[in-house]
Amino acid sequence: MLILDCPCCGVRGEETEFHSGGEAHLKRFGPGSSDDEFHGYLFEKVNPKGVHFERWRHVNGCGKWFHAARCTMTLEVFGTYSAQTLEPPQEIKDKITAKRPGWSWREFS
């Protein structure tokens, strides 16, 4: 089971207290985008084996969205941070690099 820390209210809880919202740091396409851009946004998700950045919502607490960095193989959580952050904080990237040398995910490594 995942244990997550909500960076908004500071509560530490099991994943049942939160709700997953899918992949984090996506460029969203909506009205006015091309068919290819919108198709890519809706259907071409990354589901890596290893480190992944996700959106989570603290449903049984403050109700706010945040991002989490975790490993999909081991369920290890490297850290959580505000959803308003455009890229993972350096300290989280350093934690990942220390345990997974050579990892990469999109433009973050």
C-alpha positions, 0 to 999 in steps of 0.5 A: 500500500502507498503511504503519501504525505499531502504537501498542502495540509501535512497529513500522512496517510494510506492511499485509500485517503487519496484519489489518483488523478493520472499522469502529472505534468501533461500538456493539456489540449482542448478546444482550438487544438488539432485533432492529432494534439487532442487525440494524443492528449486523450489516448497516448498516456505514458505508463512506465515500468519504474519512476512515474509522476502522478496527480493525487487528490486528498479526498478525505482531508483538505481536498487539494490536488498535489503531485507524487513521484513514485516507482510503479514496480516497488510502490516506493514514494520519492516525494510529493509536491504542490500541483502548481509546480511546473516540474518536480523539485530538485530534491525529489529528482536527486532522491530518484537519481540516488536510487535509480542512476540513469533514470529519465522521464520525459524532460525531467532527469 
